[in-house]
Amino acid sequence: MAERVMLLDELRDQSIQAVLEKVAEGGEQVIVRLPGGQQIVIAPQPQLTLKPLPVLEGYVPEGWKDALYPAG
């Protein structure tokens, strides 16, 4: 993952929403250096895509909820 280092002063005129949208769209992490030497890393999380559930053959019999089941 690509990364970009920025000083806090460089971000002063930008809204937090704009910065986060750029990070999400660009796919790169941004390291923000604070005046005291501390650093904050802003990185996008990979988007998870789920596979569709399989369609199974079979059926559920009518009245299955009302049936009497033996205790365990």
The 8 nearest C-alpha neighbors of each residue, nearest first, counted from 0:
[[1, 27, 2, 28, 26, 42, 43, 3],
 [2, 0, 27, 28, 3, 26, 29, 25],
 [1, 3, 28, 27, 29, 0, 4, 30],
 [2, 4, 29, 30, 28, 5, 1, 27],
 [5, 3, 30, 29, 31, 2, 6, 32],
 [6, 4, 31, 30, 32, 9, 3, 7],
 [5, 7, 32, 8, 9, 31, 33, 4],
 [6, 8, 10, 9, 33, 32, 31, 11],
 [7, 9, 11, 6, 10, 12, 5, 33],
 [10, 8, 6, 7, 11, 5, 12, 13],
 [11, 9, 7, 13, 8, 12, 6, 5],
 [10, 12, 8, 13, 9, 7, 14, 6],
 [13, 11, 10, 14, 9, 8, 15, 7],
 [14, 12, 10, 11, 15, 17, 18, 16],
 [15, 13, 17, 16, 18, 12, 11, 10],
 [14, 16, 18, 17, 19, 13, 10, 20],
 [15, 17, 19, 14, 18, 20, 13, 21],
 [18, 16, 20, 14, 15, 19, 21, 13],
 [19, 17, 15, 21, 16, 20, 22, 14],
 [20, 18, 22, 16, 21, 17, 15, 23],
 [19, 21, 23, 17, 22, 18, 24, 16],
 [22, 20, 24, 18, 19, 23, 25, 17],
 [23, 21, 19, 25, 20, 24, 26, 27],
 [22, 24, 20, 43, 21, 26, 25, 19],
 [25, 23, 21, 22, 26, 20, 27, 19],
 [26, 24, 22, 27, 23, 21, 20, 28],
 [25, 27, 23, 24, 22, 43, 28, 0],
 [28, 26, 1, 2, 25, 0, 22, 29],
 [27, 29, 42, 2, 41, 1, 3, 22],
 [30, 28, 3, 41, 2, 40, 4, 31],
 [29, 31, 40, 4, 39, 3, 5, 41],
 [30, 32, 5, 39, 38, 6, 4, 7],
 [33, 31, 38, 6, 7, 37, 5, 36],
 [32, 34, 37, 36, 35, 7, 38, 31],
 [33, 35, 36, 32, 37, 7, 6, 8],
 [36, 34, 33, 37, 32, 38, 7, 6],
 [37, 35, 34, 33, 32, 38, 31, 39],
 [38, 36, 33, 35, 32, 39, 34, 31],
 [37, 39, 32, 31, 33, 30, 36, 40],
 [38, 40, 31, 30, 41, 32, 37, 33],
 [39, 41, 30, 29, 42, 31, 38, 28],
 [42, 40, 29, 28, 30, 39, 43, 22],
 [43, 41, 28, 40, 29, 44, 27, 22],
 [44, 42, 23, 26, 22, 45, 28, 41],
 [43, 45, 46, 42, 23, 26, 47, 41],
 [46, 44, 47, 43, 26, 23, 42, 48],
 [45, 47, 44, 48, 43, 49, 23, 26],
 [48, 46, 45, 49, 44, 50, 43, 51],
 [49, 47, 46, 50, 51, 45, 52, 44],
 [48, 50, 51, 47, 52, 46, 53, 45],
 [49, 51, 52, 48, 53, 47, 54, 46],
 [52, 50, 53, 49, 54, 48, 55, 47],
 [51, 53, 50, 54, 49, 55, 48, 56],
 [54, 52, 55, 51, 50, 56, 49, 57],
 [53, 55, 52, 56, 51, 57, 58, 50],
 [56, 54, 53, 57, 58, 52, 59, 51],
 [55, 57, 54, 58, 53, 59, 52, 60],
 [58, 56, 55, 59, 60, 54, 53, 61],
 [57, 59, 60, 56, 55, 61, 63, 54],
 [58, 60, 61, 57, 63, 62, 64, 56],
 [61, 59, 63, 58, 62, 64, 57, 66],
 [60, 62, 63, 59, 64, 65, 58, 66],
 [61, 63, 65, 64, 60, 66, 59, 67],
 [62, 64, 66, 65, 61, 60, 59, 67],
 [65, 63, 62, 66, 61, 67, 60, 68],
 [64, 66, 62, 63, 67, 61, 68, 60],
 [67, 65, 63, 64, 68, 62, 61, 69],
 [68, 66, 65, 69, 64, 63, 70, 62],
 [67, 69, 66, 70, 71, 65, 64, 63],
 [70, 68, 71, 67, 66, 65, 64, 63],
 [69, 71, 68, 67, 66, 65, 64, 63],
 [70, 69, 68, 67, 66, 64, 65, 63]]
